[in-house]
Structures are given as C-alpha cells and as structure tokens.
Amino acid sequence: MAEFTVTPWEVKGEVDYDKLIKQFGVEKINDANLNAIKKHAGEVHFMLRRKVFFCHRDLNWLLSEYEKGNKFYIYTGRAPSGNVHIGHLLPWVFTKWLQDKFGAELLFQFPDEEKFLFKEGLTFDDTSHYLQENMLDVIALGFDPKKTKFLVDTRHASTMYREACKVAKRITVSTVKSSFGLSDQSNLGEVFYTAMQAVPAFLPSVLAGKNIPCLIPHAIDQDPHFRITRDVLPKLGYYKPASIQCMFLPPLTGSSGKMSASDETTAIYTTDAPEVAAKKINKYAFSGGQATIEEHRKNGGNPDIDVSFQWLRMMFEPDDKKLQKIYDDYKSGAMLTGELKQILIEKMMMFLKEHQRKREQAKNKSEKFMFKQ
C-alpha cells in the first residue's frame, strides 16, 4: 500500500488503520473491551460492533474506575473554521450515546484559535461566525444541557491559560515539532496550541480538587495531541486521559484521505437542503458497481469500496440484519448501485430534515451550554 499521512491538520493517501495502530501505539478494541462496555451500558453501540471506533488508550482502566464508582467525564471538541459536515458528526453521535449510557458530564471544547493560527486567511471574525454555527449542530444532536458544557478557548482563556502554561512548561519545542511535523518556520501559536488542547483533559480535576477520570472520543488524526497530554499530566499529578478513536467517514468521491469541509463534492453539510444532499449522492458517491447493469447482475458489486454502503455501515443503518441484507443483495447483483444510493438518500434526507429542525430550535440556546467561569 502506498504511503499515507495522518496528522491533526492533514490526512492524505489511503489510510492503513492496522499500520496506524502500530505507528501511534494505540490498542485495538477487542471482545473483552466490548463485553466490559456492554456490562455497564446494557448494549454495544453499532459503531463499536463494526469497528468504526476501532482503538483506544486505557479503556480498561477507565471502566475499572467506573466500576469502583469513580465516574468519568467525556471531553471532545471542534475547531470552528467552516460548516459542519456529516463526517464531523460521526464521533459526536457516539459521544452522545456515551453520555446517555454512562450518565457522563461532557466538556465540549471549541478551540477557536486553532484554525486562526494554522490556516492562512482565516480571521477571528470568521471563527466567531463558525463558532455560533457549529454550536447549533452540537446542540441539535440532543446533548443534555445539564451535563454538557461548552469551553471556548478565547472566551474562557482566564480559566484555561494558567493550566495551559503548566502543560507548556513540560513540553519541549522539539517534541511539538516531531509530533506535529512543525518546523522552524511555524509560528509561535502553532507550537503553544497543543497545551490549550490538553487543558480540558484535567480541568474538571483542577476545579474539583480531586482526580476525575476523563475519556476522549475522537477521530484518529487528533491522537498526537493526546499522546503529549498523557505524557505530561502525570507529572502534574493528574490521571492520564483515556481515549477511544474512530475511523474517517470516507469522502463522497471515494478518494483517499478524509472528507474535506472545503470541497463540497466530497462532503454533505448539515446545512445542505435535503434535495441538495440527494443530488450530491447521486452525482458524486463513488460506486462499487459494475460498468453496466448486465455485468452488475452477473458479477455483483463491491460494497466494501462503495461509499453509499460505507456511509450506511458507519453511520446511517444501525440495524445489523438490514445492513447485512443490503450487503448481500449488492454483492450478489440483486441490488443495483442506483437502488443502494436511494437507500442512503432516503435516510440522509430524513436525518437532515430532523437535524435542521432541531438546529433551528437551538438558536439562542448556546448560553445554556456555556461553561461558567
């Protein structure tokens, strides 16, 4: 397989997840992990069953602490630099399930300075606009406002900066450069930023005056931030955060890497009209079908490379039996590509209509979710 790149700011090439597990030093999720989750949650989320969330750090320790009565909180986030697309929602949907099943508090970080520092031409006015828009998408997913707090880096700097400095003092410039591929030409903000990313992993422990376990669900590309966090926090007297990592929802076009918020041919945004989403799927969704109907009926399609099937598998069809039937019918040639796309289109349109209705209701509610300093 050709070489691939996975960093918090760039994903390119065809990702070999098994190789990535070895590179990053994470552990593959196994049946024992799933059984431990089921013991407490009462079920195993389909994203876990299907290995969409496929690896972890210290999940066994976290569940052991939970069993002792030492409840964990969840930390995840979003750097506001554009509209939210379906790929962004994948880890948040799973995070919502974790909150519901474990009764966990959620600290949702909006590092509104990150993309300002790393992206040319992006202003704080831009990030302020997208911050408000992105918050609506998070609220629309139904997180519990009593247990969910939004932490905005520039707004909550007075709370975060002191703790970030404690982290920064323990990280060398060479560590940041090697971990993130930065160079002598990188700006100072890029070097310091990972210290801010670390703060939510121990801030509740600081405020409570006691150690509280933390679980971070995130896409695998963000892992370098939390590797550094895990190295530093024990030196400050805090638990290492546990984490659980997911794969990337493939871009519509089936090209390498992950979905891009800046390329509308690869993504469906939460603000896309349902009819627009349907057209995108019909036009751009990469097919695993044959060149002609006759060939497809004879030889069948390949659901493993078909984007419509992968989106159903990873996010939009939670029923294992229904998914298996779609897989079998497509592979046998009984189901055509257009029919498979139509299944996804119907589910997508239904999802977007409901999400956009809740998104509208979320307006003027963001302050209810805001972390209080």
KEKE-3310 file (N, C-alpha, C; in steps of 0.2 Angstrom, whole numbers, plus 5000, padded with zeros to 4 digits):
npx = (5004:5002:5011:5004:4998:4994:4990:4985:4981:4982:4976:4980:4981:4978:4972:4980:4974:4978:4991:4992:4988:5000:5009:5005:5004:4992:4979:4970:4953:4945:4936:4934:4935:4923:4913:4915:4910:4897:4892:4891:4884:4873:4871:4880:4886:4883:4893:4904:4903:4905:4918:4920:4923:4938:4950:4960:4965:4969:4956:4952:4956:4949:4935:4937:4939:4926:4918:4922:4915:4920:4916:4918:4921:4917:4927:4927:4928:4928:4936:4931:4930:4923:4908:4899:4901:4894:4904:4910:4900:4900:4909:4903:4890:4892:4898:4887:4879:4887:4886:4873:4872:4881:4879:4887:4896:4899:4913:4914:4925:4928:4941:4944:4954:4963:4962:4964:4977:4983:4978:4980:4973:4962:4951:4948:4935:4930:4931:4923:4910:4908:4909:4897:4888:4893:4890:4876:4874:4880:4871:4859:4860:4856:4862:4863:4859:4861:4872:4881:4894:4901:4917:4926:4940:4945:4936:4936:4948:4954:4952:4958:4971:4981:4982:4986:4999:5006:5006:5013:5025:5031:5033:5044:5050:5055:5049:5036:5038:5042:5031:5020:5025:5030:5040:5055:5049:5036:5023:5024:5011:5007:5015:5013:4999:4995:4996:4984:4975:4976:4971:4956:4957:4960:4955:4942:4946:4955:4946:4938:4946:4951:4956:4948:4943:4945:4938:4941:4933:4937:4942:4955:4966:4968:4975:4989:4990:4984:4993:5004:4998:4995:5008:5012:5002:5003:5015:5010:5002:4990:4977:4981:4972:4960:4956:4947:4946:4941:4938:4939:4925:4922:4926:4913:4917:4925:4939:4956:4961:4952:4935:4933:4930:4931:4929:4915:4911:4915:4909:4894:4885:4878:4869:4865:4852:4840:4837:4848:4858:4853:4856:4869:4874:4869:4876:4890:4894:4905:4905:4903:4899:4897:4901:4891:4873:4870:4883:4884:4872:4877:4890:4890:4891:4904:4903:4912:4920:4911:4904:4891:4887:4896:4894:4881:4885:4894:4887:4873:4864:4859:4854:4859:4855:4847:4858:4866:4858:4857:4871:4873:4864:4868:4881:4878:4872:4859:4854:4855:4867:4861:4849:4855:4861:4849:4843:4852:4850:4837:4838:4847:4840:4830:4836:4843:4832:4826:4837:4840:4828:4829:4841:4837:4829:4838:4844:4849:4851:4864:4870:4865:4872:4885:4901:4903:4913)
npy = (4994:5011:5025:5035:5049:5055:5067:5080:5090:5086:5074:5062:5051:5033:5027:5015:5007:4997:4998:5011:5009:5003:5013:5024:5018:5014:5004:4990:4988:4975:4960:4958:4971:4976:4968:4973:4986:4983:4978:4988:4998:4991:4988:4987:4999:5001:5007:5003:4989:4987:4991:5004:5014:5009:5008:5011:5020:5015:5011:5000:5003:5014:5009:5001:5010:5016:5006:5005:5015:5028:5039:5044:5058:5065:5072:5081:5089:5103:5113:5128:5132:5132:5126:5112:5096:5079:5070:5076:5074:5061:5056:5063:5058:5046:5050:5056:5045:5038:5048:5047:5033:5031:5042:5053:5068:5081:5089:5100:5106:5121:5126:5140:5147:5139:5135:5148:5151:5141:5141:5150:5166:5165:5173:5180:5185:5176:5164:5167:5168:5155:5148:5150:5145:5131:5127:5126:5114:5105:5106:5102:5089:5084:5083:5083:5097:5100:5092:5095:5106:5120:5124:5138:5143:5156:5164:5158:5160:5165:5155:5144:5147:5148:5134:5129:5134:5127:5115:5118:5121:5109:5103:5101:5111:5104:5091:5095:5099:5087:5079:5085:5088:5101:5115:5126:5137:5138:5146:5154:5152:5140:5131:5133:5129:5115:5114:5121:5113:5102:5106:5103:5090:5089:5099:5098:5091:5099:5110:5103:5099:5086:5070:5066:5054:5054:5053:5053:5054:5053:5057:5047:5055:5065:5061:5063:5075:5071:5061:5068:5075:5064:5061:5072:5075:5066:5070:5082:5078:5072:5061:5051:5054:5043:5037:5035:5030:5034:5029:5038:5045:5040:5051:5058:5056:5045:5046:5046:5049:5060:5066:5083:5099:5110:5106:5104:5093:5082:5081:5081:5094:5099:5109:5108:5108:5095:5090:5094:5087:5074:5075:5077:5064:5056:5061:5061:5051:5038:5023:5005:4997:4988:4991:4991:4987:4974:4967:4970:4963:4950:4949:4955:4968:4978:4981:4985:4995:5004:5020:5024:5012:5011:5023:5020:5009:5014:5025:5027:5016:5007:4995:4978:4967:4972:4979:4969:4962:4972:4972:4959:4958:4968:4963:4951:4956:4957:4969:4985:4999:5012:5009:5006:5018:5026:5021:5026:5040:5042:5040:5049:5061:5061:5062:5075:5084:5082:5085:5099:5105:5104:5111:5124:5126:5126:5139:5153:5146:5143:5149:5142:5131:5135:5135:5140:5152)
npz = (5000:4996:5004:5017:5025:5041:5052:5064:5056:5043:5032:5021:5006:5006:5020:5031:5043:5052:5052:5056:5070:5075:5072:5080:5093:5099:5106:5099:5099:5107:5110:5124:5128:5123:5129:5142:5141:5137:5149:5157:5150:5144:5132:5116:5106:5088:5081:5088:5087:5074:5072:5069:5078:5083:5091:5106:5121:5137:5140:5148:5160:5163:5163:5174:5184:5184:5188:5201:5206:5203:5193:5176:5165:5149:5136:5121:5105:5093:5081:5076:5059:5048:5039:5047:5043:5038:5041:5053:5062:5066:5077:5087:5088:5093:5105:5111:5114:5123:5134:5137:5141:5151:5159:5159:5162:5150:5142:5130:5119:5111:5101:5096:5092:5085:5071:5066:5069:5062:5049:5034:5030:5037:5048:5065:5065:5056:5063:5074:5068:5063:5075:5082:5073:5072:5085:5085:5078:5087:5098:5092:5091:5103:5115:5133:5142:5155:5158:5149:5144:5136:5131:5127:5119:5118:5124:5137:5142:5153:5163:5157:5153:5163:5167:5155:5154:5163:5157:5145:5150:5152:5140:5127:5113:5103:5104:5101:5087:5082:5084:5077:5065:5063:5060:5059:5054:5058:5066:5083:5090:5084:5090:5103:5104:5107:5121:5125:5120:5129:5141:5144:5147:5160:5167:5174:5185:5191:5195:5204:5214:5215:5208:5193:5182:5164:5147:5130:5116:5099:5082:5074:5069:5078:5088:5091:5099:5111:5115:5119:5129:5138:5142:5149:5160:5171:5177:5182:5192:5189:5182:5167:5153:5146:5130:5115:5098:5082:5064:5049:5041:5024:5010:4999:4986:4986:4986:4992:5009:5020:5022:5016:5022:5014:5001:4992:4984:4991:5002:5013:5020:5036:5034:5021:5010:5010:4997:4990:4996:4991:4977:4977:4982:4972:4961:4965:4974:4976:4967:4970:4960:4944:4927:4918:4919:4915:4918:4931:4937:4934:4939:4951:4964:4973:4989:4999:4994:4990:4993:4997:5003:5013:5021:5026:5034:5043:5049:5046:5046:5058:5061:5061:5054:5043:5037:5033:5024:5014:5010:5006:4995:4986:4984:4977:4966:4965:4970:4963:4959:4959:4967:4979:4982:4983:4995:5004:5002:5006:5019:5023:5019:5028:5040:5039:5038:5050:5059:5055:5059:5073:5074:5071:5082:5091:5091:5100:5111:5115:5126:5137:5137:5140:5148:5164:5171)
capx = (5000:5006:5012:4999:4999:4989:4991:4979:4979:4982:4976:4981:4983:4974:4975:4980:4972:4982:4998:4992:4988:5007:5013:5003:5004:4986:4977:4964:4947:4944:4929:4934:4933:4916:4909:4915:4906:4890:4891:4888:4879:4867:4872:4886:4884:4884:4900:4909:4902:4908:4925:4921:4928:4942:4956:4959:4971:4967:4949:4951:4957:4943:4929:4938:4937:4919:4915:4923:4911:4924:4913:4922:4918:4919:4930:4928:4928:4928:4939:4927:4933:4919:4902:4900:4898:4892:4910:4911:4895:4901:4911:4898:4884:4894:4899:4880:4877:4891:4884:4866:4873:4885:4877:4893:4897:4903:4916:4915:4930:4929:4947:4943:4961:4967:4962:4966:4984:4986:4976:4981:4967:4956:4952:4944:4928:4927:4930:4917:4904:4908:4908:4890:4885:4894:4887:4869:4875:4881:4865:4854:4861:4852:4866:4860:4861:4863:4878:4886:4897:4905:4923:4928:4947:4947:4931:4937:4956:4956:4951:4962:4978:4986:4983:4990:5006:5008:5007:5018:5032:5033:5034:5049:5049:5057:5043:5030:5040:5042:5024:5016:5028:5031:5047:5057:5045:5030:5023:5024:5005:5006:5019:5010:4992:4993:4995:4977:4971:4977:4968:4950:4958:4961:4952:4937:4950:4958:4941:4935:4951:4952:4957:4942:4944:4942:4938:4941:4932:4940:4945:4962:4971:4969:4979:4996:4989:4983:4999:5008:4994:4996:5014:5013:4998:5005:5020:5007:4998:4983:4977:4981:4965:4958:4954:4944:4947:4937:4940:4936:4920:4926:4923:4908:4920:4929:4946:4960:4961:4945:4930:4935:4925:4932:4927:4908:4910:4917:4905:4887:4885:4872:4865:4863:4845:4839:4837:4855:4861:4851:4859:4877:4875:4868:4882:4897:4895:4908:4901:4907:4896:4900:4901:4884:4868:4871:4888:4882:4868:4881:4896:4888:4895:4909:4900:4917:4923:4905:4903:4885:4886:4901:4890:4876:4888:4897:4883:4865:4860:4861:4851:4864:4852:4846:4864:4869:4854:4860:4877:4872:4860:4873:4887:4876:4870:4852:4853:4859:4870:4856:4845:4859:4861:4842:4843:4856:4847:4831:4840:4850:4835:4826:4841:4844:4826:4825:4843:4839:4823:4832:4846:4833:4826:4844:4846:4848:4852:4871:4872:4863:4878:4892:4905:4903:4920)
capy = (5000:5017:5029:5039:5054:5057:5072:5084:5095:5084:5067:5061:5044:5028:5025:5008:5008:4992:5001:5017:5007:5002:5019:5028:5015:5013:4997:4988:4986:4968:4957:4959:4978:4977:4965:4977:4991:4981:4976:4995:5002:4987:4986:4989:5003:4998:5009:4998:4982:4987:4993:5011:5015:5003:5008:5015:5020:5014:5010:4995:5006:5019:5005:4998:5015:5017:5000:5006:5021:5034:5041:5048:5063:5065:5078:5081:5096:5105:5119:5131:5135:5131:5122:5106:5091:5073:5067:5078:5072:5053:5055:5066:5054:5041:5054:5057:5038:5038:5052:5044:5026:5032:5047:5057:5075:5082:5096:5101:5112:5125:5129:5145:5150:5134:5136:5155:5150:5136:5142:5157:5170:5164:5179:5179:5186:5170:5159:5168:5166:5147:5145:5151:5140:5124:5126:5124:5107:5101:5106:5099:5081:5082:5083:5085:5104:5100:5089:5097:5112:5122:5128:5141:5145:5164:5166:5155:5160:5166:5149:5139:5149:5146:5127:5128:5136:5122:5110:5120:5121:5102:5101:5105:5113:5098:5087:5098:5099:5080:5076:5088:5090:5108:5117:5132:5142:5138:5152:5153:5150:5133:5127:5133:5127:5109:5115:5123:5107:5097:5108:5100:5083:5089:5105:5097:5088:5106:5113:5098:5097:5079:5067:5063:5050:5058:5049:5057:5051:5057:5054:5045:5060:5070:5057:5066:5080:5067:5057:5073:5076:5059:5061:5077:5076:5063:5075:5087:5075:5071:5055:5051:5053:5038:5039:5030:5033:5031:5030:5043:5043:5042:5057:5055:5054:5039:5047:5045:5054:5060:5071:5090:5104:5115:5103:5102:5087:5076:5081:5084:5098:5099:5115:5107:5106:5088:5089:5095:5081:5069:5076:5075:5057:5053:5063:5061:5045:5033:5016:4999:4993:4986:4996:4990:4983:4967:4965:4970:4957:4944:4948:4959:4974:4978:4985:4987:5001:5008:5025:5024:5007:5013:5028:5016:5005:5018:5030:5028:5010:5004:4988:4974:4962:4976:4981:4963:4961:4976:4970:4953:4959:4972:4959:4946:4959:4958:4977:4990:5005:5017:5007:5007:5026:5028:5019:5031:5046:5042:5040:5056:5067:5061:5064:5082:5087:5082:5089:5106:5107:5104:5116:5130:5127:5128:5146:5157:5142:5141:5151:5137:5126:5138:5134:5146:5153)
capz = (5000:4996:5010:5019:5031:5046:5057:5066:5051:5036:5031:5013:5005:5008:5027:5033:5050:5056:5052:5061:5077:5077:5072:5086:5099:5102:5106:5095:5103:5107:5113:5131:5129:5121:5135:5148:5139:5137:5156:5161:5145:5143:5124:5112:5100:5082:5079:5091:5084:5067:5072:5067:5084:5082:5095:5112:5126:5144:5141:5153:5167:5164:5165:5180:5189:5184:5192:5208:5207:5201:5186:5171:5161:5142:5133:5114:5103:5086:5080:5071:5054:5042:5041:5050:5038:5041:5045:5059:5067:5067:5084:5091:5089:5098:5111:5114:5116:5129:5139:5139:5144:5157:5163:5160:5160:5144:5141:5123:5118:5104:5101:5091:5090:5082:5064:5065:5069:5057:5042:5031:5028:5042:5054:5071:5063:5053:5068:5078:5064:5063:5082:5083:5068:5074:5092:5084:5076:5093:5102:5088:5092:5109:5122:5139:5143:5162:5159:5144:5145:5130:5133:5121:5121:5118:5129:5144:5142:5160:5166:5154:5152:5169:5167:5149:5155:5167:5152:5141:5153:5152:5133:5123:5106:5098:5105:5097:5080:5079:5085:5073:5058:5063:5058:5062:5050:5061:5071:5090:5092:5082:5095:5110:5104:5110:5128:5126:5119:5134:5147:5146:5150:5168:5170:5180:5191:5195:5199:5209:5219:5216:5201:5189:5175:5158:5141:5125:5109:5094:5076:5075:5067:5083:5093:5093:5104:5117:5117:5123:5135:5143:5144:5154:5165:5177:5180:5186:5197:5186:5178:5160:5150:5142:5124:5110:5092:5076:5058:5045:5036:5018:5006:4994:4979:4987:4985:4998:5014:5023:5019:5016:5023:5009:4995:4993:4981:4995:5009:5014:5026:5040:5032:5014:5009:5009:4990:4988:4998:4987:4971:4978:4982:4965:4957:4967:4978:4972:4967:4969:4955:4938:4922:4915:4923:4914:4921:4938:4938:4933:4944:4958:4966:4979:4995:5003:4992:4988:4998:5000:5008:5019:5025:5029:5039:5048:5052:5045:5046:5064:5061:5058:5049:5037:5034:5030:5018:5009:5008:5002:4989:4982:4981:4973:4960:4965:4971:4958:4963:4960:4972:4985:4983:4985:5002:5008:5001:5010:5026:5023:5019:5034:5045:5038:5039:5058:5062:5053:5063:5079:5073:5071:5089:5096:5091:5106:5117:5117:5133:5142:5137:5141:5154:5168:5175)
cpx = (5004:5006:5006:5001:4993:4992:4985:4977:4979:4981:4976:4983:4978:4976:4974:4980:4976:4989:4998:4992:4995:5011:5011:5003:4998:4984:4971:4959:4946:4937:4929:4932:4925:4911:4909:4911:4899:4888:4888:4883:4873:4867:4879:4884:4887:4891:4905:4909:4905:4915:4926:4925:4932:4948:4955:4965:4967:4960:4948:4951:4951:4937:4930:4937:4930:4916:4916:4919:4914:4922:4918:4918:4921:4922:4930:4928:4927:4931:4935:4931:4929:4913:4903:4897:4897:4898:4911:4906:4897:4903:4906:4892:4886:4895:4892:4878:4881:4888:4877:4867:4876:4884:4883:4892:4901:4906:4917:4919:4929:4935:4947:4949:4965:4968:4965:4974:4987:4983:4977:4974:4961:4957:4948:4937:4926:4926:4924:4911:4903:4907:4901:4886:4886:4891:4880:4869:4876:4874:4860:4854:4858:4856:4862:4863:4864:4870:4883:4888:4902:4911:4926:4935:4948:4942:4933:4945:4958:4956:4957:4970:4983:4987:4987:4997:5009:5010:5013:5025:5035:5034:5039:5047:5050:5052:5037:5032:5039:5035:5020:5018:5029:5038:5049:5053:5038:5029:5022:5017:5004:5010:5016:5003:4991:4993:4988:4973:4971:4973:4961:4951:4959:4958:4946:4941:4953:4952:4938:4940:4953:4952:4950:4944:4941:4943:4937:4939:4934:4942:4952:4967:4972:4974:4985:4995:4988:4988:5003:5004:4995:5003:5015:5009:5000:5011:5017:5002:4991:4983:4978:4974:4965:4956:4951:4943:4943:4940:4937:4930:4922:4922:4918:4912:4924:4936:4949:4959:4954:4941:4933:4930:4925:4930:4920:4907:4911:4912:4898:4887:4878:4867:4863:4855:4845:4840:4844:4859:4860:4855:4867:4878:4874:4874:4889:4899:4899:4905:4906:4904:4900:4898:4894:4879:4869:4877:4887:4878:4872:4886:4895:4893:4900:4907:4906:4921:4917:4904:4896:4884:4890:4897:4885:4879:4891:4892:4875:4861:4862:4859:4856:4861:4850:4852:4867:4865:4856:4866:4877:4869:4864:4878:4885:4873:4862:4850:4858:4862:4865:4851:4848:4859:4854:4841:4846:4852:4841:4833:4843:4845:4831:4830:4842:4838:4825:4831:4842:4833:4825:4837:4842:4831:4832:4846:4844:4849:4859:4873:4870:4869:4885:4895:4905:4910:4919)
cpy = (5006:5021:5034:5044:5055:5061:5076:5088:5093:5076:5066:5053:5039:5025:5018:5009:5003:4995:5007:5015:5006:5009:5024:5025:5014:5006:4996:4986:4979:4966:4959:4967:4979:4974:4969:4983:4989:4980:4982:4998:4998:4985:4989:4993:5000:5001:5005:4991:4982:4990:5000:5015:5009:5003:5012:5016:5020:5014:5005:4998:5011:5015:5002:5003:5016:5012:5001:5012:5028:5036:5045:5053:5063:5072:5076:5088:5097:5112:5122:5135:5135:5127:5115:5101:5084:5069:5069:5075:5065:5053:5058:5062:5049:5044:5054:5050:5037:5042:5049:5037:5027:5038:5052:5064:5076:5089:5096:5107:5115:5129:5134:5148:5145:5135:5143:5155:5146:5137:5149:5160:5169:5169:5176:5180:5180:5165:5160:5167:5158:5144:5145:5145:5133:5122:5123:5117:5103:5100:5102:5091:5079:5080:5086:5092:5104:5096:5090:5104:5114:5126:5131:5145:5152:5166:5164:5155:5161:5160:5144:5141:5147:5138:5125:5129:5130:5116:5112:5120:5114:5099:5105:5106:5107:5093:5089:5097:5092:5077:5078:5090:5097:5109:5124:5138:5142:5143:5150:5150:5143:5129:5127:5129:5120:5109:5117:5117:5102:5099:5104:5093:5083:5094:5103:5094:5094:5109:5109:5097:5090:5076:5064:5060:5054:5053:5054:5053:5055:5053:5053:5051:5065:5067:5060:5071:5076:5063:5062:5074:5071:5058:5066:5077:5072:5067:5081:5085:5073:5064:5056:5050:5047:5040:5033:5033:5030:5032:5036:5041:5045:5048:5054:5052:5047:5040:5046:5050:5054:5066:5078:5095:5109:5112:5100:5095:5081:5076:5083:5088:5098:5104:5114:5105:5099:5086:5090:5089:5075:5069:5075:5068:5054:5055:5061:5054:5039:5026:5010:4994:4992:4992:4996:4986:4976:4964:4965:4964:4951:4943:4951:4965:4973:4983:4988:4993:5006:5013:5025:5018:5008:5018:5025:5012:5009:5023:5029:5022:5006:4997:4983:4969:4966:4977:4975:4961:4965:4974:4964:4954:4963:4967:4954:4949:4960:4965:4981:4996:5010:5015:5007:5014:5028:5026:5024:5038:5047:5043:5047:5062:5067:5064:5072:5086:5088:5086:5097:5109:5108:5110:5123:5131:5128:5135:5149:5152:5140:5143:5146:5132:5129:5137:5140:5147:5155)
cpz = (5000:5003:5011:5025:5035:5052:5059:5061:5044:5036:5023:5012:5008:5015:5028:5041:5055:5057:5057:5068:5079:5077:5078:5092:5103:5102:5102:5100:5102:5110:5120:5132:5128:5126:5141:5147:5140:5145:5159:5156:5144:5136:5122:5106:5094:5079:5082:5088:5077:5066:5069:5072:5085:5087:5101:5116:5133:5145:5147:5160:5168:5166:5172:5186:5189:5188:5199:5210:5206:5194:5182:5168:5154:5140:5125:5112:5095:5086:5074:5065:5047:5044:5043:5044:5042:5044:5052:5064:5069:5075:5089:5093:5094:5105:5115:5117:5123:5135:5141:5143:5150:5162:5164:5158:5154:5144:5134:5122:5111:5104:5095:5089:5085:5074:5062:5065:5064:5050:5039:5029:5032:5048:5060:5070:5060:5058:5072:5075:5065:5070:5083:5079:5070:5081:5090:5082:5082:5097:5099:5089:5098:5115:5128:5142:5151:5163:5153:5144:5139:5133:5127:5123:5122:5124:5136:5145:5150:5164:5164:5154:5157:5168:5160:5150:5159:5162:5148:5144:5153:5145:5130:5116:5101:5099:5100:5089:5078:5079:5079:5066:5058:5061:5061:5059:5053:5066:5078:5092:5090:5087:5101:5110:5108:5117:5130:5125:5124:5140:5149:5148:5157:5171:5176:5186:5195:5199:5204:5215:5220:5208:5199:5183:5169:5152:5135:5118:5104:5087:5077:5073:5073:5089:5096:5099:5111:5120:5121:5130:5141:5146:5150:5160:5172:5181:5184:5191:5195:5182:5171:5158:5146:5135:5119:5103:5086:5069:5055:5041:5029:5014:5001:4988:4980:4986:4992:5003:5018:5020:5021:5017:5017:5002:4995:4989:4985:5001:5008:5020:5029:5038:5024:5014:5007:5001:4987:4989:4993:4980:4972:4979:4976:4961:4959:4971:4974:4973:4966:4964:4948:4933:4918:4920:4922:4918:4929:4941:4938:4938:4951:4959:4972:4984:4999:5001:4990:4994:5001:5005:5014:5024:5029:5035:5044:5052:5052:5045:5053:5065:5057:5053:5043:5033:5030:5024:5012:5006:5004:4995:4984:4979:4976:4966:4960:4966:4966:4962:4964:4966:4979:4987:4986:4993:5006:5008:5005:5017:5028:5023:5025:5040:5045:5040:5047:5061:5061:5057:5070:5079:5074:5078:5093:5096:5098:5113:5119:5124:5138:5143:5139:5148:5158:5172:5182)
residu = (MET:ALA:GLU:PHE:THR:VAL:THR:PRO:TRP:GLU:VAL:LYS:GLY:GLU:VAL:ASP:TYR:ASP:LYS:LEU:ILE:LYS:GLN:PHE:GLY:VAL:GLU:LYS:ILE:ASN:ASP:ALA:ASN:LEU:ASN:ALA:ILE:LYS:LYS:HIS:ALA:GLY:GLU:VAL:HIS:PHE:MET:LEU:ARG:ARG:LYS:VAL:PHE:PHE:CYS:HIS:ARG:ASP:LEU:ASN:TRP:LEU:LEU:SER:GLU:TYR:GLU:LYS:GLY:ASN:LYS:PHE:TYR:ILE:TYR:THR:GLY:ARG:ALA:PRO:SER:GLY:ASN:VAL:HIS:ILE:GLY:HIS:LEU:LEU:PRO:TRP:VAL:PHE:THR:LYS:TRP:LEU:GLN:ASP:LYS:PHE:GLY:ALA:GLU:LEU:LEU:PHE:GLN:PHE:PRO:ASP:GLU:GLU:LYS:PHE:LEU:PHE:LYS:GLU:GLY:LEU:THR:PHE:ASP:ASP:THR:SER:HIS:TYR:LEU:GLN:GLU:ASN:MET:LEU:ASP:VAL:ILE:ALA:LEU:GLY:PHE:ASP:PRO:LYS:LYS:THR:LYS:PHE:LEU:VAL:ASP:THR:ARG:HIS:ALA:SER:THR:MET:TYR:ARG:GLU:ALA:CYS:LYS:VAL:ALA:LYS:ARG:ILE:THR:VAL:SER:THR:VAL:LYS:SER:SER:PHE:GLY:LEU:SER:ASP:GLN:SER:ASN:LEU:GLY:GLU:VAL:PHE:TYR:THR:ALA:MET:GLN:ALA:VAL:PRO:ALA:PHE:LEU:PRO:SER:VAL:LEU:ALA:GLY:LYS:ASN:ILE:PRO:CYS:LEU:ILE:PRO:HIS:ALA:ILE:ASP:GLN:ASP:PRO:HIS:PHE:ARG:ILE:THR:ARG:ASP:VAL:LEU:PRO:LYS:LEU:GLY:TYR:TYR:LYS:PRO:ALA:SER:ILE:GLN:CYS:MET:PHE:LEU:PRO:PRO:LEU:THR:GLY:SER:SER:GLY:LYS:MET:SER:ALA:SER:ASP:GLU:THR:THR:ALA:ILE:TYR:THR:THR:ASP:ALA:PRO:GLU:VAL:ALA:ALA:LYS:LYS:ILE:ASN:LYS:TYR:ALA:PHE:SER:GLY:GLY:GLN:ALA:THR:ILE:GLU:GLU:HIS:ARG:LYS:ASN:GLY:GLY:ASN:PRO:ASP:ILE:ASP:VAL:SER:PHE:GLN:TRP:LEU:ARG:MET:MET:PHE:GLU:PRO:ASP:ASP:LYS:LYS:LEU:GLN:LYS:ILE:TYR:ASP:ASP:TYR:LYS:SER:GLY:ALA:MET:LEU:THR:GLY:GLU:LEU:LYS:GLN:ILE:LEU:ILE:GLU:LYS:MET:MET:MET:PHE:LEU:LYS:GLU:HIS:GLN:ARG:LYS:ARG:GLU:GLN:ALA:LYS:ASN:LYS:SER:GLU:LYS:PHE:MET:PHE:LYS:GLN)
# end
